[in-house]
Amino acid sequence: MTPSPEPLLRALADPTRRAIFEALCREGEQTVGALTARAGVSQPAVSKHLAVLREAGLAELRAEGRVTRCRARPEALAPLLDWTSDMIGFWQARLDALDDLLNRMDQ
């Protein structure tokens, strides 16, 4: 059974959290301080967002002394990609059936 995409969708629904994840994907590993400087929210808020991303499997955090380093885990998006592929097939079949029906109605 394929893992549910729901935790990923919930984690990425928040625009600030999504921006943090995107920054980690594009720019690689960063410290919480660097993420806070660009996020426009407080450090405790960034830490909470990172905790949600970590729980969803989208981020990995590593303490180095007094600094916490974060990196994205884009491979964790696989269940979301699988779900999207399933939905494409689902809607394509229905749209094809609708197209067939409309063509028959025109004849």
A tleap script that builds the chain and sets N, CA, C and O, in Angstrom:
source leaprc.protein.ff14SB
mol = sequence {
  NMET THR PRO SER PRO GLU PRO LEU LEU ARG
  ALA LEU ALA ASP PRO THR ARG ARG ALA ILE
  PHE GLU ALA LEU CYS ARG GLU GLY GLU GLN
  THR VAL GLY ALA LEU THR ALA ARG ALA GLY
  VAL SER GLN PRO ALA VAL SER LYS HIE LEU
  ALA VAL LEU ARG GLU ALA GLY LEU ALA GLU
  LEU ARG ALA GLU GLY ARG VAL THR ARG CYS
  ARG ALA ARG PRO GLU ALA LEU ALA PRO LEU
  LEU ASP TRP THR SER ASP MET ILE GLY PHE
  TRP GLN ALA ARG LEU ASP ALA LEU ASP ASP
  LEU LEU ASN ARG MET ASP CGLN
}
set mol.1.N position { 0.833 -1.180 0.000 }
set mol.1.CA position { 0.000 0.000 0.000 }
set mol.1.C position { 0.883 1.251 0.000 }
set mol.1.O position { 1.853 1.332 0.754 }
set mol.2.N position { 0.548 2.206 -0.835 }
set mol.2.CA position { 1.309 3.439 -0.945 }
set mol.2.C position { 1.026 4.342 0.254 }
set mol.2.O position { -0.129 4.486 0.655 }
set mol.3.N position { 2.067 4.956 0.835 }
set mol.3.CA position { 1.830 5.874 1.946 }
set mol.3.C position { 0.927 7.033 1.511 }
set mol.3.O position { 0.951 7.462 0.358 }
set mol.4.N position { 0.146 7.518 2.447 }
set mol.4.CA position { -0.783 8.608 2.178 }
set mol.4.C position { -0.028 9.920 1.939 }
set mol.4.O position { 0.968 10.192 2.610 }
set mol.5.N position { -0.501 10.733 0.983 }
set mol.5.CA position { 0.125 12.034 0.772 }
set mol.5.C position { -0.376 13.087 1.760 }
set mol.5.O position { 0.116 14.216 1.761 }
set mol.6.N position { -1.351 12.729 2.602 }
set mol.6.CA position { -1.973 13.719 3.481 }
set mol.6.C position { -0.986 14.453 4.396 }
set mol.6.O position { -1.069 15.677 4.493 }
set mol.7.N position { -0.051 13.763 5.073 }
set mol.7.CA position { 0.898 14.512 5.916 }
set mol.7.C position { 1.738 15.509 5.109 }
set mol.7.O position { 2.075 16.588 5.597 }
set mol.8.N position { 2.067 15.139 3.884 }
set mol.8.CA position { 2.847 16.045 3.028 }
set mol.8.C position { 2.014 17.252 2.630 }
set mol.8.O position { 2.491 18.387 2.667 }
set mol.9.N position { 0.766 17.002 2.250 }
set mol.9.CA position { -0.108 18.099 1.859 }
set mol.9.C position { -0.334 19.058 3.027 }
set mol.9.O position { -0.308 20.277 2.856 }
set mol.10.N position { -0.555 18.494 4.212 }
set mol.10.CA position { -0.741 19.331 5.406 }
set mol.10.C position { 0.518 20.150 5.695 }
set mol.10.O position { 0.435 21.341 5.993 }
set mol.11.N position { 1.674 19.510 5.606 }
set mol.11.CA position { 2.929 20.200 5.906 }
set mol.11.C position { 3.210 21.320 4.915 }
set mol.11.O position { 3.720 22.374 5.295 }
set mol.12.N position { 2.883 21.100 3.657 }
set mol.12.CA position { 3.187 22.096 2.615 }
set mol.12.C position { 2.063 23.095 2.388 }
set mol.12.O position { 2.203 23.994 1.559 }
set mol.13.N position { 0.957 22.961 3.103 }
set mol.13.CA position { -0.181 23.877 2.926 }
set mol.13.C position { 0.136 25.282 3.423 }
set mol.13.O position { -0.391 26.259 2.890 }
set mol.14.N position { 0.974 25.393 4.417 }
set mol.14.CA position { 1.312 26.707 4.971 }
set mol.14.C position { 2.347 27.389 4.076 }
set mol.14.O position { 3.378 26.792 3.767 }
set mol.15.N position { 2.086 28.643 3.650 }
set mol.15.CA position { 3.016 29.301 2.718 }
set mol.15.C position { 4.413 29.548 3.306 }
set mol.15.O position { 5.406 29.460 2.585 }
set mol.16.N position { 4.497 29.848 4.581 }
set mol.16.CA position { 5.818 30.069 5.194 }
set mol.16.C position { 6.590 28.754 5.237 }
set mol.16.O position { 7.783 28.716 4.933 }
set mol.17.N position { 5.915 27.694 5.611 }
set mol.17.CA position { 6.558 26.379 5.683 }
set mol.17.C position { 6.998 25.926 4.302 }
set mol.17.O position { 8.086 25.377 4.130 }
set mol.18.N position { 6.131 26.166 3.314 }
set mol.18.CA position { 6.468 25.793 1.939 }
set mol.18.C position { 7.695 26.579 1.458 }
set mol.18.O position { 8.557 26.026 0.775 }
set mol.19.N position { 7.773 27.864 1.813 }
set mol.19.CA position { 8.921 28.692 1.417 }
set mol.19.C position { 10.203 28.182 2.080 }
set mol.19.O position { 11.263 28.176 1.455 }
set mol.20.N position { 10.110 27.758 3.329 }
set mol.20.CA position { 11.283 27.200 4.013 }
set mol.20.C position { 11.734 25.925 3.306 }
set mol.20.O position { 12.924 25.744 3.045 }
set mol.21.N position { 10.789 25.044 2.998 }
set mol.21.CA position { 11.131 23.795 2.303 }
set mol.21.C position { 11.745 24.093 0.934 }
set mol.21.O position { 12.743 23.479 0.558 }
set mol.22.N position { 11.164 25.020 0.196 }
set mol.22.CA position { 11.696 25.371 -1.122 }
set mol.22.C position { 13.107 25.940 -1.015 }
set mol.22.O position { 13.969 25.624 -1.836 }
set mol.23.N position { 13.347 26.778 -0.005 }
set mol.23.CA position { 14.692 27.338 0.181 }
set mol.23.C position { 15.696 26.230 0.473 }
set mol.23.O position { 16.813 26.248 -0.046 }
set mol.24.N position { 15.307 25.277 1.294 }
set mol.24.CA position { 16.208 24.158 1.587 }
set mol.24.C position { 16.470 23.311 0.339 }
set mol.24.O position { 17.586 22.834 0.133 }
set mol.25.N position { 15.451 23.126 -0.483 }
set mol.25.CA position { 15.622 22.352 -1.723 }
set mol.25.C position { 16.540 23.069 -2.698 }
set mol.25.O position { 17.427 22.457 -3.294 }
set mol.26.N position { 16.327 24.356 -2.857 }
set mol.26.CA position { 17.085 25.117 -3.863 }
set mol.26.C position { 18.513 25.439 -3.431 }
set mol.26.O position { 19.445 25.389 -4.234 }
set mol.27.N position { 18.666 25.770 -2.148 }
set mol.27.CA position { 19.954 26.291 -1.685 }
set mol.27.C position { 20.733 25.332 -0.806 }
set mol.27.O position { 21.847 25.639 -0.384 }
set mol.28.N position { 20.158 24.179 -0.529 }
set mol.28.CA position { 20.865 23.191 0.273 }
set mol.28.C position { 20.780 23.459 1.762 }
set mol.28.O position { 20.002 24.293 2.226 }
set mol.29.N position { 21.587 22.742 2.481 }
set mol.29.CA position { 21.571 22.800 3.945 }
set mol.29.C position { 21.788 24.222 4.452 }
set mol.29.O position { 22.631 24.961 3.943 }
set mol.30.N position { 21.002 24.589 5.474 }
set mol.30.CA position { 21.105 25.913 6.072 }
set mol.30.C position { 20.900 25.809 7.575 }
set mol.30.O position { 20.360 24.822 8.073 }
set mol.31.N position { 21.335 26.832 8.286 }
set mol.31.CA position { 21.109 26.879 9.722 }
set mol.31.C position { 19.720 27.463 9.998 }
set mol.31.O position { 19.132 28.131 9.148 }
set mol.32.N position { 19.215 27.199 11.195 }
set mol.32.CA position { 17.934 27.783 11.595 }
set mol.32.C position { 18.047 29.304 11.571 }
set mol.32.O position { 17.102 29.990 11.182 }
set mol.33.N position { 19.190 29.830 11.982 }
set mol.33.CA position { 19.397 31.283 11.969 }
set mol.33.C position { 19.281 31.868 10.572 }
set mol.33.O position { 18.654 32.911 10.385 }
set mol.34.N position { 19.884 31.203 9.585 }
set mol.34.CA position { 19.808 31.688 8.196 }
set mol.34.C position { 18.375 31.625 7.682 }
set mol.34.O position { 17.923 32.532 6.982 }
set mol.35.N position { 17.666 30.564 8.026 }
set mol.35.CA position { 16.267 30.446 7.602 }
set mol.35.C position { 15.401 31.511 8.262 }
set mol.35.O position { 14.500 32.065 7.631 }
set mol.36.N position { 15.677 31.798 9.534 }
set mol.36.CA position { 14.917 32.814 10.256 }
set mol.36.C position { 15.132 34.185 9.637 }
set mol.36.O position { 14.187 34.963 9.515 }
set mol.37.N position { 16.359 34.488 9.246 }
set mol.37.CA position { 16.678 35.798 8.672 }
set mol.37.C position { 15.877 36.082 7.407 }
set mol.37.O position { 15.571 37.239 7.120 }
set mol.38.N position { 15.545 35.074 6.668 }
set mol.38.CA position { 14.836 35.282 5.408 }
set mol.38.C position { 13.347 35.007 5.510 }
set mol.38.O position { 12.597 35.393 4.613 }
set mol.39.N position { 12.888 34.346 6.581 }
set mol.39.CA position { 11.499 33.882 6.650 }
set mol.39.C position { 10.497 34.974 7.007 }
set mol.39.O position { 9.317 34.860 6.674 }
set mol.40.N position { 10.947 36.024 7.676 }
set mol.40.CA position { 10.013 37.072 8.067 }
set mol.40.C position { 9.176 36.717 9.282 }
set mol.40.O position { 8.183 37.385 9.568 }
set mol.41.N position { 9.568 35.669 10.000 }
set mol.41.CA position { 8.897 35.275 11.239 }
set mol.41.C position { 9.978 35.021 12.290 }
set mol.41.O position { 11.166 34.972 11.972 }
set mol.42.N position { 9.556 34.862 13.533 }
set mol.42.CA position { 10.505 34.678 14.634 }
set mol.42.C position { 11.208 33.321 14.560 }
set mol.42.O position { 10.767 32.414 13.854 }
set mol.43.N position { 12.309 33.201 15.304 }
set mol.43.CA position { 13.028 31.937 15.352 }
set mol.43.C position { 12.181 30.820 15.935 }
set mol.43.O position { 12.227 29.701 15.423 }
set mol.44.N position { 11.394 31.080 17.008 }
set mol.44.CA position { 10.530 29.994 17.496 }
set mol.44.C position { 9.508 29.542 16.439 }
set mol.44.O position { 9.184 28.357 16.356 }
set mol.45.N position { 9.008 30.479 15.641 }
set mol.45.CA position { 8.060 30.104 14.583 }
set mol.45.C position { 8.744 29.250 13.526 }
set mol.45.O position { 8.177 28.259 13.067 }
set mol.46.N position { 9.963 29.626 13.134 }
set mol.46.CA position { 10.719 28.829 12.157 }
set mol.46.C position { 10.977 27.434 12.719 }
set mol.46.O position { 10.861 26.446 11.994 }
set mol.47.N position { 11.322 27.343 13.987 }
set mol.47.CA position { 11.560 26.038 14.610 }
set mol.47.C position { 10.309 25.177 14.597 }
set mol.47.O position { 10.388 23.969 14.373 }
set mol.48.N position { 9.154 25.789 14.836 }
set mol.48.CA position { 7.893 25.031 14.775 }
set mol.48.C position { 7.612 24.554 13.355 }
set mol.48.O position { 7.174 23.421 13.155 }
set mol.49.N position { 7.860 25.407 12.374 }
set mol.49.CA position { 7.668 25.009 10.974 }
set mol.49.C position { 8.610 23.858 10.619 }
set mol.49.O position { 8.211 22.912 9.940 }
set mol.50.N position { 9.844 23.940 11.072 }
set mol.50.CA position { 10.805 22.873 10.796 }
set mol.50.C position { 10.391 21.570 11.467 }
set mol.50.O position { 10.611 20.492 10.916 }
set mol.51.N position { 9.796 21.662 12.645 }
set mol.51.CA position { 9.332 20.451 13.327 }
set mol.51.C position { 8.236 19.765 12.517 }
set mol.51.O position { 8.210 18.539 12.417 }
set mol.52.N position { 7.332 20.553 11.938 }
set mol.52.CA position { 6.264 19.981 11.115 }
set mol.52.C position { 6.868 19.340 9.864 }
set mol.52.O position { 6.473 18.239 9.480 }
set mol.53.N position { 7.817 20.017 9.234 }
set mol.53.CA position { 8.473 19.450 8.051 }
set mol.53.C position { 9.213 18.165 8.404 }
set mol.53.O position { 9.190 17.202 7.636 }
set mol.54.N position { 9.869 18.147 9.559 }
set mol.54.CA position { 10.584 16.940 10.000 }
set mol.54.C position { 9.606 15.789 10.250 }
set mol.54.O position { 9.863 14.655 9.844 }
set mol.55.N position { 8.491 16.079 10.913 }
set mol.55.CA position { 7.496 15.040 11.197 }
set mol.55.C position { 6.913 14.453 9.918 }
set mol.55.O position { 6.574 13.271 9.869 }
set mol.56.N position { 6.797 15.285 8.881 }
set mol.56.CA position { 6.282 14.812 7.592 }
set mol.56.C position { 7.370 14.106 6.778 }
set mol.56.O position { 7.092 13.557 5.712 }
set mol.57.N position { 8.601 14.122 7.280 }
set mol.57.CA position { 9.708 13.480 6.575 }
set mol.57.C position { 10.354 14.357 5.530 }
set mol.57.O position { 11.192 13.888 4.760 }
set mol.58.N position { 9.974 15.644 5.487 }
set mol.58.CA position { 10.465 16.544 4.447 }
set mol.58.C position { 11.759 17.262 4.802 }
set mol.58.O position { 12.400 17.851 3.931 }
set mol.59.N position { 12.144 17.219 6.064 }
set mol.59.CA position { 13.368 17.899 6.486 }
set mol.59.C position { 14.092 17.047 7.513 }
set mol.59.O position { 13.496 16.249 8.236 }
set mol.60.N position { 15.385 17.247 7.545 }
set mol.60.CA position { 16.240 16.574 8.512 }
set mol.60.C position { 16.996 17.662 9.268 }
set mol.60.O position { 17.565 18.566 8.656 }
set mol.61.N position { 17.004 17.577 10.591 }
set mol.61.CA position { 17.687 18.557 11.422 }
set mol.61.C position { 18.840 17.879 12.144 }
set mol.61.O position { 18.733 16.736 12.588 }
set mol.62.N position { 19.952 18.614 12.252 }
set mol.62.CA position { 21.143 18.063 12.890 }
set mol.62.C position { 21.763 19.152 13.770 }
set mol.62.O position { 22.091 20.235 13.286 }
set mol.63.N position { 21.919 18.862 15.049 }
set mol.63.CA position { 22.531 19.816 15.979 }
set mol.63.C position { 24.047 19.717 15.892 }
set mol.63.O position { 24.622 18.628 15.901 }
set mol.64.N position { 24.674 20.879 15.808 }
set mol.64.CA position { 26.139 20.984 15.845 }
set mol.64.C position { 26.474 22.028 16.899 }
set mol.64.O position { 26.543 23.221 16.604 }
set mol.65.N position { 26.679 21.579 18.111 }
set mol.65.CA position { 26.915 22.525 19.202 }
set mol.65.C position { 25.661 23.356 19.437 }
set mol.65.O position { 24.590 22.817 19.715 }
set mol.66.N position { 25.801 24.663 19.324 }
set mol.66.CA position { 24.668 25.564 19.549 }
set mol.66.C position { 23.904 25.886 18.263 }
set mol.66.O position { 22.944 26.656 18.288 }
set mol.67.N position { 24.319 25.311 17.167 }
set mol.67.CA position { 23.709 25.587 15.863 }
set mol.67.C position { 22.956 24.349 15.375 }
set mol.67.O position { 23.431 23.220 15.503 }
set mol.68.N position { 21.785 24.587 14.821 }
set mol.68.CA position { 21.028 23.488 14.208 }
set mol.68.C position { 21.048 23.672 12.707 }
set mol.68.O position { 20.685 24.728 12.189 }
set mol.69.N position { 21.474 22.639 12.020 }
set mol.69.CA position { 21.516 22.655 10.555 }
set mol.69.C position { 20.327 21.861 10.023 }
set mol.69.O position { 19.927 20.846 10.593 }
set mol.70.N position { 19.779 22.349 8.921 }
set mol.70.CA position { 18.596 21.723 8.322 }
set mol.70.C position { 18.876 21.425 6.865 }
set mol.70.O position { 19.579 22.166 6.177 }
set mol.71.N position { 18.306 20.320 6.414 }
set mol.71.CA position { 18.379 20.007 4.981 }
set mol.71.C position { 17.052 19.415 4.555 }
set mol.71.O position { 16.356 18.775 5.343 }
set mol.72.N position { 16.712 19.640 3.292 }
set mol.72.CA position { 15.469 19.108 2.728 }
set mol.72.C position { 15.644 17.635 2.396 }
set mol.72.O position { 16.749 17.165 2.125 }
set mol.73.N position { 14.534 16.926 2.423 }
set mol.73.CA position { 14.494 15.528 1.989 }
set mol.73.C position { 13.457 15.430 0.860 }
set mol.73.O position { 12.362 14.909 1.072 }
set mol.74.N position { 13.797 15.928 -0.333 }
set mol.74.CA position { 12.819 15.935 -1.425 }
set mol.74.C position { 12.349 14.548 -1.834 }
set mol.74.O position { 11.275 14.414 -2.421 }
set mol.75.N position { 13.131 13.509 -1.538 }
set mol.75.CA position { 12.702 12.149 -1.870 }
set mol.75.C position { 11.446 11.761 -1.094 }
set mol.75.O position { 10.730 10.835 -1.477 }
set mol.76.N position { 11.187 12.471 -0.006 }
set mol.76.CA position { 9.976 12.199 0.787 }
set mol.76.C position { 8.702 12.621 0.055 }
set mol.76.O position { 7.599 12.295 0.494 }
set mol.77.N position { 8.847 13.339 -1.052 }
set mol.77.CA position { 7.685 13.749 -1.846 }
set mol.77.C position { 7.124 12.612 -2.695 }
set mol.77.O position { 6.096 12.793 -3.347 }
set mol.78.N position { 7.763 11.459 -2.705 }
set mol.78.CA position { 7.336 10.336 -3.561 }
set mol.78.C position { 5.858 9.984 -3.400 }
set mol.78.O position { 5.193 9.791 -4.418 }
set mol.79.N position { 5.298 9.889 -2.193 }
set mol.79.CA position { 3.864 9.575 -2.092 }
set mol.79.C position { 2.982 10.634 -2.746 }
set mol.79.O position { 1.922 10.318 -3.288 }
set mol.80.N position { 3.419 11.886 -2.694 }
set mol.80.CA position { 2.648 12.963 -3.335 }
set mol.80.C position { 2.719 12.828 -4.851 }
set mol.80.O position { 1.730 13.063 -5.545 }
set mol.81.N position { 3.876 12.454 -5.359 }
set mol.81.CA position { 4.019 12.242 -6.802 }
set mol.81.C position { 3.174 11.057 -7.266 }
set mol.81.O position { 2.547 11.107 -8.324 }
set mol.82.N position { 3.165 9.990 -6.465 }
set mol.82.CA position { 2.339 8.829 -6.801 }
set mol.82.C position { 0.862 9.203 -6.823 }
set mol.82.O position { 0.136 8.817 -7.739 }
set mol.83.N position { 0.418 9.948 -5.827 }
set mol.83.CA position { -0.981 10.366 -5.748 }
set mol.83.C position { -1.344 11.258 -6.935 }
set mol.83.O position { -2.414 11.108 -7.525 }
set mol.84.N position { -0.452 12.183 -7.281 }
set mol.84.CA position { -0.699 13.076 -8.418 }
set mol.84.C position { -0.821 12.269 -9.705 }
set mol.84.O position { -1.698 12.546 -10.524 }
set mol.85.N position { 0.035 11.284 -9.895 }
set mol.85.CA position { -0.041 10.427 -11.085 }
set mol.85.C position { -1.365 9.674 -11.135 }
set mol.85.O position { -1.983 9.566 -12.193 }
set mol.86.N position { -1.800 9.154 -9.983 }
set mol.86.CA position { -3.091 8.463 -9.924 }
set mol.86.C position { -4.226 9.404 -10.300 }
set mol.86.O position { -5.138 9.020 -11.032 }
set mol.87.N position { -4.174 10.628 -9.804 }
set mol.87.CA position { -5.235 11.603 -10.080 }
set mol.87.C position { -5.252 12.009 -11.552 }
set mol.87.O position { -6.315 12.252 -12.122 }
set mol.88.N position { -4.083 12.082 -12.155 }
set mol.88.CA position { -4.018 12.402 -13.588 }
set mol.88.C position { -4.753 11.319 -14.374 }
set mol.88.O position { -5.558 11.623 -15.255 }
set mol.89.N position { -4.475 10.055 -14.055 }
set mol.89.CA position { -5.155 8.950 -14.728 }
set mol.89.C position { -6.656 8.968 -14.484 }
set mol.89.O position { -7.445 8.743 -15.401 }
set mol.90.N position { -7.044 9.235 -13.250 }
set mol.90.CA position { -8.460 9.299 -12.882 }
set mol.90.C position { -9.186 10.358 -13.704 }
set mol.90.O position { -10.218 10.075 -14.311 }
set mol.91.N position { -8.648 11.576 -13.725 }
set mol.91.CA position { -9.323 12.664 -14.439 }
set mol.91.C position { -9.219 12.511 -15.952 }
set mol.91.O position { -10.143 12.889 -16.672 }
set mol.92.N position { -8.127 11.971 -16.440 }
set mol.92.CA position { -7.994 11.783 -17.883 }
set mol.92.C position { -9.061 10.817 -18.397 }
set mol.92.O position { -9.662 11.055 -19.445 }
set mol.93.N position { -9.295 9.742 -17.673 }
set mol.93.CA position { -10.322 8.774 -18.075 }
set mol.93.C position { -11.704 9.427 -18.089 }
set mol.93.O position { -12.491 9.191 -19.006 }
set mol.94.N position { -11.996 10.228 -17.101 }
set mol.94.CA position { -13.308 10.885 -17.046 }
set mol.94.C position { -13.470 11.943 -18.125 }
set mol.94.O position { -14.548 12.088 -18.701 }
set mol.95.N position { -12.411 12.675 -18.397 }
set mol.95.CA position { -12.479 13.681 -19.459 }
set mol.95.C position { -12.615 13.026 -20.830 }
set mol.95.O position { -13.318 13.539 -21.700 }
set mol.96.N position { -11.941 11.891 -21.020 }
set mol.96.CA position { -12.090 11.148 -22.278 }
set mol.96.C position { -13.523 10.661 -22.442 }
set mol.96.O position { -14.082 10.737 -23.537 }
set mol.97.N position { -14.124 10.160 -21.364 }
set mol.97.CA position { -15.510 9.698 -21.423 }
set mol.97.C position { -16.458 10.860 -21.722 }
set mol.97.O position { -17.412 10.701 -22.483 }
set mol.98.N position { -16.202 12.005 -21.139 }
set mol.98.CA position { -17.027 13.190 -21.412 }
set mol.98.C position { -16.879 13.612 -22.867 }
set mol.98.O position { -17.866 13.956 -23.518 }
set mol.99.N position { -15.666 13.589 -23.374 }
set mol.99.CA position { -15.424 13.934 -24.772 }
set mol.99.C position { -16.174 12.980 -25.701 }
set mol.99.O position { -16.778 13.415 -26.681 }
set mol.100.N position { -16.135 11.684 -25.395 }
set mol.100.CA position { -16.884 10.699 -26.196 }
set mol.100.C position { -18.383 10.993 -26.159 }
set mol.100.O position { -19.044 10.944 -27.196 }
set mol.101.N position { -18.921 11.292 -24.995 }
set mol.101.CA position { -20.335 11.594 -24.856 }
set mol.101.C position { -20.713 12.827 -25.667 }
set mol.101.O position { -21.726 12.821 -26.366 }
set mol.102.N position { -19.915 13.873 -25.583 }
set mol.102.CA position { -20.211 15.097 -26.332 }
set mol.102.C position { -20.145 14.859 -27.837 }
set mol.102.O position { -20.950 15.405 -28.592 }
set mol.103.N position { -19.185 14.046 -28.271 }
set mol.103.CA position { -19.085 13.724 -29.694 }
set mol.103.C position { -20.314 12.958 -30.175 }
set mol.103.O position { -20.825 13.210 -31.266 }
set mol.104.N position { -20.784 12.016 -29.348 }
set mol.104.CA position { -21.999 11.250 -29.718 }
set mol.104.C position { -23.223 12.175 -29.747 }
set mol.104.O position { -24.107 12.006 -30.586 }
set mol.105.N position { -23.272 13.126 -28.854 }
set mol.105.CA position { -24.422 14.044 -28.823 }
set mol.105.C position { -24.443 14.958 -30.040 }
set mol.105.O position { -25.512 15.378 -30.484 }
set mol.106.N position { -23.270 15.266 -30.582 }
set mol.106.CA position { -23.174 16.135 -31.763 }
set mol.106.C position { -23.593 15.414 -33.036 }
set mol.106.O position { -23.922 16.058 -34.032 }
set mol.107.N position { -23.585 14.088 -33.013 }
set mol.107.CA position { -23.886 13.338 -34.246 }
set mol.107.C position { -25.352 13.221 -34.488 }
set mol.107.O position { -25.768 12.622 -35.479 }
savepdb mol mol.pdb
quit
